Amino acid sequence: MDDTRTLPQGADGGEGSRTADQQYRKAADELARRADSLQKALEAERDVENYRDEYDRTKPRRVH
């Protein structure tokens, strides 16, 4: 988010700037996607732990 480009005066700066709005929305969307992914990963981990015994009982045994 460190945009060091300079815009021509009056091009898109100040309060209510479109550039700032776009940057904010992009960052908010990225955060929402990461938070959703994190939540899904935590749920999957919890499911693995909750059903580990059942999985161990039903998985095929390997013969060496």
PyMOL Python script that loads the backbone (N, CA, C, O; Angstrom):
from pymol import cmd

cmd.read_pdbstr("""\
ATOM      1  N   MET A   1       0.809  -1.191   0.000  1.00  0.00           N
ATOM      2  CA  MET A   1       0.000   0.000   0.000  1.00  0.00           C
ATOM      3  C   MET A   1       0.851   1.252   0.000  1.00  0.00           C
ATOM      4  O   MET A   1       0.324   2.356   0.138  1.00  0.00           O
ATOM      5  N   ASP A   2       2.125   1.104  -0.149  1.00  0.00           N
ATOM      6  CA  ASP A   2       3.010   2.246  -0.090  1.00  0.00           C
ATOM      7  C   ASP A   2       3.176   2.824  -1.489  1.00  0.00           C
ATOM      8  O   ASP A   2       4.153   2.529  -2.176  1.00  0.00           O
ATOM      9  N   ASP A   3       2.219   3.650  -1.910  1.00  0.00           N
ATOM     10  CA  ASP A   3       2.222   4.222  -3.248  1.00  0.00           C
ATOM     11  C   ASP A   3       2.947   5.558  -3.207  1.00  0.00           C
ATOM     12  O   ASP A   3       2.436   6.535  -2.660  1.00  0.00           O
ATOM     13  N   THR A   4       4.133   5.593  -3.787  1.00  0.00           N
ATOM     14  CA  THR A   4       4.935   6.822  -3.724  1.00  0.00           C
ATOM     15  C   THR A   4       4.826   7.651  -4.994  1.00  0.00           C
ATOM     16  O   THR A   4       5.502   8.671  -5.125  1.00  0.00           O
ATOM     17  N   ARG A   5       3.980   7.225  -5.937  1.00  0.00           N
ATOM     18  CA  ARG A   5       3.801   8.012  -7.164  1.00  0.00           C
ATOM     19  C   ARG A   5       3.157   9.342  -6.820  1.00  0.00           C
ATOM     20  O   ARG A   5       2.373   9.442  -5.876  1.00  0.00           O
ATOM     21  N   THR A   6       3.490  10.342  -7.580  1.00  0.00           N
ATOM     22  CA  THR A   6       2.875  11.653  -7.361  1.00  0.00           C
ATOM     23  C   THR A   6       1.895  11.922  -8.486  1.00  0.00           C
ATOM     24  O   THR A   6       2.157  11.598  -9.644  1.00  0.00           O
ATOM     25  N   LEU A   7       0.783  12.507  -8.142  1.00  0.00           N
ATOM     26  CA  LEU A   7      -0.235  12.845  -9.119  1.00  0.00           C
ATOM     27  C   LEU A   7      -0.131  14.326  -9.451  1.00  0.00           C
ATOM     28  O   LEU A   7       0.282  15.125  -8.611  1.00  0.00           O
ATOM     29  N   PRO A   8      -0.500  14.691 -10.660  1.00  0.00           N
ATOM     30  CA  PRO A   8      -0.530  16.122 -10.980  1.00  0.00           C
ATOM     31  C   PRO A   8      -1.512  16.834 -10.064  1.00  0.00           C
ATOM     32  O   PRO A   8      -2.514  16.256  -9.643  1.00  0.00           O
ATOM     33  N   GLN A   9      -1.221  18.078  -9.763  1.00  0.00           N
ATOM     34  CA  GLN A   9      -2.062  18.839  -8.837  1.00  0.00           C
ATOM     35  C   GLN A   9      -3.514  18.848  -9.304  1.00  0.00           C
ATOM     36  O   GLN A   9      -3.807  19.146 -10.462  1.00  0.00           O
ATOM     37  N   GLY A  10      -4.408  18.520  -8.391  1.00  0.00           N
ATOM     38  CA  GLY A  10      -5.833  18.524  -8.686  1.00  0.00           C
ATOM     39  C   GLY A  10      -6.301  17.290  -9.445  1.00  0.00           C
ATOM     40  O   GLY A  10      -7.483  17.187  -9.775  1.00  0.00           O
ATOM     41  N   ALA A  11      -5.414  16.364  -9.726  1.00  0.00           N
ATOM     42  CA  ALA A  11      -5.791  15.197 -10.520  1.00  0.00           C
ATOM     43  C   ALA A  11      -6.712  14.260  -9.754  1.00  0.00           C
ATOM     44  O   ALA A  11      -7.705  13.782 -10.303  1.00  0.00           O
ATOM     45  N   ASP A  12      -6.395  13.994  -8.501  1.00  0.00           N
ATOM     46  CA  ASP A  12      -7.206  13.030  -7.759  1.00  0.00           C
ATOM     47  C   ASP A  12      -6.790  13.038  -6.301  1.00  0.00           C
ATOM     48  O   ASP A  12      -6.634  11.966  -5.716  1.00  0.00           O
ATOM     49  N   GLY A  13      -6.610  14.151  -5.711  1.00  0.00           N
ATOM     50  CA  GLY A  13      -6.135  14.181  -4.337  1.00  0.00           C
ATOM     51  C   GLY A  13      -7.137  14.818  -3.404  1.00  0.00           C
ATOM     52  O   GLY A  13      -8.184  15.312  -3.824  1.00  0.00           O
ATOM     53  N   GLY A  14      -6.796  14.796  -2.131  1.00  0.00           N
ATOM     54  CA  GLY A  14      -7.649  15.438  -1.132  1.00  0.00           C
ATOM     55  C   GLY A  14      -8.701  14.508  -0.583  1.00  0.00           C
ATOM     56  O   GLY A  14      -8.710  13.308  -0.857  1.00  0.00           O
ATOM     57  N   GLU A  15      -9.591  15.093   0.200  1.00  0.00           N
ATOM     58  CA  GLU A  15     -10.663  14.291   0.786  1.00  0.00           C
ATOM     59  C   GLU A  15     -11.563  13.749  -0.298  1.00  0.00           C
ATOM     60  O   GLU A  15     -11.885  14.437  -1.266  1.00  0.00           O
ATOM     61  N   GLY A  16     -11.962  12.506  -0.122  1.00  0.00           N
ATOM     62  CA  GLY A  16     -12.850  11.881  -1.091  1.00  0.00           C
ATOM     63  C   GLY A  16     -12.133  11.485  -2.372  1.00  0.00           C
ATOM     64  O   GLY A  16     -12.771  11.320  -3.412  1.00  0.00           O
ATOM     65  N   SER A  17     -10.825  11.331  -2.311  1.00  0.00           N
ATOM     66  CA  SER A  17     -10.103  11.002  -3.536  1.00  0.00           C
ATOM     67  C   SER A  17     -10.445   9.593  -4.002  1.00  0.00           C
ATOM     68  O   SER A  17     -10.605   8.675  -3.199  1.00  0.00           O
ATOM     69  N   ARG A  18     -10.550   9.449  -5.291  1.00  0.00           N
ATOM     70  CA  ARG A  18     -10.868   8.146  -5.866  1.00  0.00           C
ATOM     71  C   ARG A  18      -9.731   7.165  -5.650  1.00  0.00           C
ATOM     72  O   ARG A  18      -9.969   5.984  -5.398  1.00  0.00           O
ATOM     73  N   THR A  19      -8.501   7.641  -5.745  1.00  0.00           N
ATOM     74  CA  THR A  19      -7.353   6.760  -5.556  1.00  0.00           C
ATOM     75  C   THR A  19      -7.333   6.197  -4.139  1.00  0.00           C
ATOM     76  O   THR A  19      -7.136   4.997  -3.945  1.00  0.00           O
ATOM     77  N   ALA A  20      -7.537   7.059  -3.159  1.00  0.00           N
ATOM     78  CA  ALA A  20      -7.554   6.593  -1.768  1.00  0.00           C
ATOM     79  C   ALA A  20      -8.692   5.604  -1.553  1.00  0.00           C
ATOM     80  O   ALA A  20      -8.523   4.611  -0.845  1.00  0.00           O
ATOM     81  N   ASP A  21      -9.839   5.863  -2.151  1.00  0.00           N
ATOM     82  CA  ASP A  21     -10.982   4.969  -2.023  1.00  0.00           C
ATOM     83  C   ASP A  21     -10.661   3.609  -2.638  1.00  0.00           C
ATOM     84  O   ASP A  21     -10.966   2.573  -2.047  1.00  0.00           O
ATOM     85  N   GLN A  22     -10.047   3.609  -3.821  1.00  0.00           N
ATOM     86  CA  GLN A  22      -9.698   2.351  -4.474  1.00  0.00           C
ATOM     87  C   GLN A  22      -8.682   1.574  -3.643  1.00  0.00           C
ATOM     88  O   GLN A  22      -8.800   0.357  -3.503  1.00  0.00           O
ATOM     89  N   GLN A  23      -7.694   2.260  -3.095  1.00  0.00           N
ATOM     90  CA  GLN A  23      -6.682   1.592  -2.279  1.00  0.00           C
ATOM     91  C   GLN A  23      -7.303   1.006  -1.019  1.00  0.00           C
ATOM     92  O   GLN A  23      -6.979  -0.112  -0.620  1.00  0.00           O
ATOM     93  N   TYR A  24      -8.195   1.764  -0.397  1.00  0.00           N
ATOM     94  CA  TYR A  24      -8.864   1.285   0.814  1.00  0.00           C
ATOM     95  C   TYR A  24      -9.705   0.043   0.508  1.00  0.00           C
ATOM     96  O   TYR A  24      -9.643  -0.952   1.230  1.00  0.00           O
ATOM     97  N   ARG A  25     -10.485   0.111  -0.560  1.00  0.00           N
ATOM     98  CA  ARG A  25     -11.354  -1.014  -0.916  1.00  0.00           C
ATOM     99  C   ARG A  25     -10.539  -2.258  -1.266  1.00  0.00           C
ATOM    100  O   ARG A  25     -10.906  -3.375  -0.902  1.00  0.00           O
ATOM    101  N   LYS A  26      -9.441  -2.054  -1.968  1.00  0.00           N
ATOM    102  CA  LYS A  26      -8.583  -3.188  -2.322  1.00  0.00           C
ATOM    103  C   LYS A  26      -8.015  -3.841  -1.061  1.00  0.00           C
ATOM    104  O   LYS A  26      -8.022  -5.065  -0.934  1.00  0.00           O
ATOM    105  N   ALA A  27      -7.524  -3.019  -0.129  1.00  0.00           N
ATOM    106  CA  ALA A  27      -6.972  -3.554   1.121  1.00  0.00           C
ATOM    107  C   ALA A  27      -8.053  -4.249   1.946  1.00  0.00           C
ATOM    108  O   ALA A  27      -7.803  -5.299   2.536  1.00  0.00           O
ATOM    109  N   ALA A  28      -9.240  -3.673   1.988  1.00  0.00           N
ATOM    110  CA  ALA A  28     -10.337  -4.276   2.748  1.00  0.00           C
ATOM    111  C   ALA A  28     -10.751  -5.612   2.140  1.00  0.00           C
ATOM    112  O   ALA A  28     -11.019  -6.569   2.867  1.00  0.00           O
ATOM    113  N   ASP A  29     -10.804  -5.682   0.814  1.00  0.00           N
ATOM    114  CA  ASP A  29     -11.145  -6.947   0.144  1.00  0.00           C
ATOM    115  C   ASP A  29     -10.094  -8.018   0.433  1.00  0.00           C
ATOM    116  O   ASP A  29     -10.434  -9.166   0.719  1.00  0.00           O
ATOM    117  N   GLU A  30      -8.823  -7.641   0.357  1.00  0.00           N
ATOM    118  CA  GLU A  30      -7.753  -8.593   0.632  1.00  0.00           C
ATOM    119  C   GLU A  30      -7.828  -9.107   2.065  1.00  0.00           C
ATOM    120  O   GLU A  30      -7.649 -10.300   2.312  1.00  0.00           O
ATOM    121  N   LEU A  31      -8.090  -8.214   3.001  1.00  0.00           N
ATOM    122  CA  LEU A  31      -8.217  -8.610   4.399  1.00  0.00           C
ATOM    123  C   LEU A  31      -9.394  -9.568   4.576  1.00  0.00           C
ATOM    124  O   LEU A  31      -9.282 -10.566   5.287  1.00  0.00           O
ATOM    125  N   ALA A  32     -10.499  -9.272   3.943  1.00  0.00           N
ATOM    126  CA  ALA A  32     -11.679 -10.137   4.052  1.00  0.00           C
ATOM    127  C   ALA A  32     -11.382 -11.521   3.481  1.00  0.00           C
ATOM    128  O   ALA A  32     -11.788 -12.531   4.057  1.00  0.00           O
ATOM    129  N   ARG A  33     -10.680 -11.573   2.356  1.00  0.00           N
ATOM    130  CA  ARG A  33     -10.337 -12.872   1.764  1.00  0.00           C
ATOM    131  C   ARG A  33      -9.417 -13.664   2.677  1.00  0.00           C
ATOM    132  O   ARG A  33      -9.609 -14.866   2.863  1.00  0.00           O
ATOM    133  N   ARG A  34      -8.414 -12.997   3.251  1.00  0.00           N
ATOM    134  CA  ARG A  34      -7.481 -13.692   4.143  1.00  0.00           C
ATOM    135  C   ARG A  34      -8.194 -14.153   5.397  1.00  0.00           C
ATOM    136  O   ARG A  34      -7.965 -15.272   5.857  1.00  0.00           O
ATOM    137  N   ALA A  35      -9.053 -13.321   5.959  1.00  0.00           N
ATOM    138  CA  ALA A  35      -9.773 -13.689   7.175  1.00  0.00           C
ATOM    139  C   ALA A  35     -10.680 -14.880   6.900  1.00  0.00           C
ATOM    140  O   ALA A  35     -10.792 -15.779   7.733  1.00  0.00           O
ATOM    141  N   ASP A  36     -11.332 -14.892   5.731  1.00  0.00           N
ATOM    142  CA  ASP A  36     -12.194 -16.002   5.376  1.00  0.00           C
ATOM    143  C   ASP A  36     -11.368 -17.277   5.216  1.00  0.00           C
ATOM    144  O   ASP A  36     -11.784 -18.346   5.660  1.00  0.00           O
ATOM    145  N   SER A  37     -10.213 -17.168   4.589  1.00  0.00           N
ATOM    146  CA  SER A  37      -9.339 -18.327   4.415  1.00  0.00           C
ATOM    147  C   SER A  37      -8.852 -18.847   5.757  1.00  0.00           C
ATOM    148  O   SER A  37      -8.802 -20.057   5.980  1.00  0.00           O
ATOM    149  N   LEU A  38      -8.497 -17.943   6.640  1.00  0.00           N
ATOM    150  CA  LEU A  38      -8.039 -18.334   7.964  1.00  0.00           C
ATOM    151  C   LEU A  38      -9.152 -19.054   8.711  1.00  0.00           C
ATOM    152  O   LEU A  38      -8.908 -20.071   9.360  1.00  0.00           O
ATOM    153  N   GLN A  39     -10.364 -18.535   8.624  1.00  0.00           N
ATOM    154  CA  GLN A  39     -11.499 -19.165   9.295  1.00  0.00           C
ATOM    155  C   GLN A  39     -11.724 -20.572   8.752  1.00  0.00           C
ATOM    156  O   GLN A  39     -11.955 -21.508   9.517  1.00  0.00           O
ATOM    157  N   LYS A  40     -11.655 -20.720   7.425  1.00  0.00           N
ATOM    158  CA  LYS A  40     -11.851 -22.041   6.816  1.00  0.00           C
ATOM    159  C   LYS A  40     -10.755 -23.005   7.255  1.00  0.00           C
ATOM    160  O   LYS A  40     -11.028 -24.179   7.508  1.00  0.00           O
ATOM    161  N   ALA A  41      -9.519 -22.523   7.348  1.00  0.00           N
ATOM    162  CA  ALA A  41      -8.408 -23.376   7.784  1.00  0.00           C
ATOM    163  C   ALA A  41      -8.603 -23.820   9.231  1.00  0.00           C
ATOM    164  O   ALA A  41      -8.349 -24.978   9.561  1.00  0.00           O
ATOM    165  N   LEU A  42      -9.043 -22.930  10.079  1.00  0.00           N
ATOM    166  CA  LEU A  42      -9.283 -23.289  11.477  1.00  0.00           C
ATOM    167  C   LEU A  42     -10.408 -24.317  11.595  1.00  0.00           C
ATOM    168  O   LEU A  42     -10.322 -25.251  12.392  1.00  0.00           O
ATOM    169  N   GLU A  43     -11.459 -24.141  10.801  1.00  0.00           N
ATOM    170  CA  GLU A  43     -12.559 -25.103  10.815  1.00  0.00           C
ATOM    171  C   GLU A  43     -12.086 -26.483  10.344  1.00  0.00           C
ATOM    172  O   GLU A  43     -12.456 -27.504  10.924  1.00  0.00           O
ATOM    173  N   ALA A  44     -11.273 -26.502   9.296  1.00  0.00           N
ATOM    174  CA  ALA A  44     -10.752 -27.777   8.786  1.00  0.00           C
ATOM    175  C   ALA A  44      -9.869 -28.455   9.821  1.00  0.00           C
ATOM    176  O   ALA A  44      -9.942 -29.669  10.009  1.00  0.00           O
ATOM    177  N   GLU A  45      -9.042 -27.675  10.484  1.00  0.00           N
ATOM    178  CA  GLU A  45      -8.173 -28.241  11.520  1.00  0.00           C
ATOM    179  C   GLU A  45      -9.008 -28.835  12.653  1.00  0.00           C
ATOM    180  O   GLU A  45      -8.703 -29.918  13.151  1.00  0.00           O
ATOM    181  N   ARG A  46     -10.048 -28.133  13.052  1.00  0.00           N
ATOM    182  CA  ARG A  46     -10.933 -28.620  14.113  1.00  0.00           C
ATOM    183  C   ARG A  46     -11.623 -29.916  13.684  1.00  0.00           C
ATOM    184  O   ARG A  46     -11.749 -30.846  14.480  1.00  0.00           O
ATOM    185  N   ASP A  47     -12.070 -29.977  12.423  1.00  0.00           N
ATOM    186  CA  ASP A  47     -12.703 -31.194  11.922  1.00  0.00           C
ATOM    187  C   ASP A  47     -11.735 -32.364  11.937  1.00  0.00           C
ATOM    188  O   ASP A  47     -12.109 -33.474  12.314  1.00  0.00           O
ATOM    189  N   VAL A  48     -10.511 -32.129  11.537  1.00  0.00           N
ATOM    190  CA  VAL A  48      -9.505 -33.201  11.537  1.00  0.00           C
ATOM    191  C   VAL A  48      -9.320 -33.729  12.950  1.00  0.00           C
ATOM    192  O   VAL A  48      -9.293 -34.940  13.166  1.00  0.00           O
ATOM    193  N   GLU A  49      -9.195 -32.839  13.896  1.00  0.00           N
ATOM    194  CA  GLU A  49      -9.010 -33.269  15.285  1.00  0.00           C
ATOM    195  C   GLU A  49     -10.240 -34.009  15.811  1.00  0.00           C
ATOM    196  O   GLU A  49     -10.102 -35.016  16.506  1.00  0.00           O
ATOM    197  N   ASN A  50     -11.426 -33.526  15.490  1.00  0.00           N
ATOM    198  CA  ASN A  50     -12.657 -34.143  15.989  1.00  0.00           C
ATOM    199  C   ASN A  50     -12.909 -35.521  15.394  1.00  0.00           C
ATOM    200  O   ASN A  50     -13.500 -36.377  16.052  1.00  0.00           O
ATOM    201  N   TYR A  51     -12.471 -35.746  14.164  1.00  0.00           N
ATOM    202  CA  TYR A  51     -12.763 -37.005  13.487  1.00  0.00           C
ATOM    203  C   TYR A  51     -11.530 -37.875  13.277  1.00  0.00           C
ATOM    204  O   TYR A  51     -11.571 -38.808  12.475  1.00  0.00           O
ATOM    205  N   ARG A  52     -10.449 -37.595  13.969  1.00  0.00           N
ATOM    206  CA  ARG A  52      -9.211 -38.354  13.795  1.00  0.00           C
ATOM    207  C   ARG A  52      -9.413 -39.842  14.111  1.00  0.00           C
ATOM    208  O   ARG A  52      -8.960 -40.700  13.353  1.00  0.00           O
ATOM    209  N   ASP A  53     -10.087 -40.149  15.218  1.00  0.00           N
ATOM    210  CA  ASP A  53     -10.302 -41.551  15.588  1.00  0.00           C
ATOM    211  C   ASP A  53     -11.105 -42.290  14.525  1.00  0.00           C
ATOM    212  O   ASP A  53     -10.786 -43.425  14.173  1.00  0.00           O
ATOM    213  N   GLU A  54     -12.140 -41.645  14.022  1.00  0.00           N
ATOM    214  CA  GLU A  54     -12.965 -42.261  12.985  1.00  0.00           C
ATOM    215  C   GLU A  54     -12.141 -42.501  11.725  1.00  0.00           C
ATOM    216  O   GLU A  54     -12.261 -43.556  11.102  1.00  0.00           O
ATOM    217  N   TYR A  55     -11.323 -41.555  11.348  1.00  0.00           N
ATOM    218  CA  TYR A  55     -10.469 -41.707  10.167  1.00  0.00           C
ATOM    219  C   TYR A  55      -9.489 -42.865  10.367  1.00  0.00           C
ATOM    220  O   TYR A  55      -9.299 -43.695   9.478  1.00  0.00           O
ATOM    221  N   ASP A  56      -8.876 -42.902  11.541  1.00  0.00           N
ATOM    222  CA  ASP A  56      -7.897 -43.961  11.807  1.00  0.00           C
ATOM    223  C   ASP A  56      -8.532 -45.346  11.727  1.00  0.00           C
ATOM    224  O   ASP A  56      -7.884 -46.300  11.298  1.00  0.00           O
ATOM    225  N   ARG A  57      -9.792 -45.462  12.137  1.00  0.00           N
ATOM    226  CA  ARG A  57     -10.469 -46.758  12.102  1.00  0.00           C
ATOM    227  C   ARG A  57     -10.836 -47.175  10.684  1.00  0.00           C
ATOM    228  O   ARG A  57     -10.868 -48.370  10.387  1.00  0.00           O
ATOM    229  N   THR A  58     -11.110 -46.227   9.809  1.00  0.00           N
ATOM    230  CA  THR A  58     -11.620 -46.569   8.477  1.00  0.00           C
ATOM    231  C   THR A  58     -10.572 -46.536   7.377  1.00  0.00           C
ATOM    232  O   THR A  58     -10.826 -47.030   6.279  1.00  0.00           O
ATOM    233  N   LYS A  59      -9.413 -45.974   7.638  1.00  0.00           N
ATOM    234  CA  LYS A  59      -8.427 -45.877   6.552  1.00  0.00           C
ATOM    235  C   LYS A  59      -7.829 -47.256   6.277  1.00  0.00           C
ATOM    236  O   LYS A  59      -7.658 -48.061   7.192  1.00  0.00           O
ATOM    237  N   PRO A  60      -7.519 -47.517   5.025  1.00  0.00           N
ATOM    238  CA  PRO A  60      -6.928 -48.811   4.661  1.00  0.00           C
ATOM    239  C   PRO A  60      -5.536 -48.954   5.264  1.00  0.00           C
ATOM    240  O   PRO A  60      -4.774 -47.990   5.345  1.00  0.00           O
ATOM    241  N   ARG A  61      -5.225 -50.150   5.678  1.00  0.00           N
ATOM    242  CA  ARG A  61      -3.900 -50.437   6.253  1.00  0.00           C
ATOM    243  C   ARG A  61      -2.933 -50.765   5.131  1.00  0.00           C
ATOM    244  O   ARG A  61      -3.281 -51.499   4.206  1.00  0.00           O
ATOM    245  N   ARG A  62      -1.746 -50.239   5.199  1.00  0.00           N
ATOM    246  CA  ARG A  62      -0.724 -50.531   4.203  1.00  0.00           C
ATOM    247  C   ARG A  62       0.044 -51.774   4.617  1.00  0.00           C
ATOM    248  O   ARG A  62       0.412 -51.945   5.780  1.00  0.00           O
ATOM    249  N   VAL A  63       0.273 -52.625   3.646  1.00  0.00           N
ATOM    250  CA  VAL A  63       1.052 -53.831   3.880  1.00  0.00           C
ATOM    251  C   VAL A  63       2.412 -53.612   3.265  1.00  0.00           C
ATOM    252  O   VAL A  63       2.517 -53.274   2.086  1.00  0.00           O
ATOM    253  N   HIS A  64       3.453 -53.802   4.049  1.00  0.00           N
ATOM    254  CA  HIS A  64       4.830 -53.558   3.541  1.00  0.00           C
ATOM    255  C   HIS A  64       5.457 -54.830   3.086  1.00  0.00           C
ATOM    256  O   HIS A  64       6.601 -54.827   2.632  1.00  0.00           O
TER     257      HIS A  64
END
""", "prot")
cmd.dss("prot")
cmd.show_as("cartoon", "prot")
cmd.util.cbc("prot")
cmd.orient("prot")
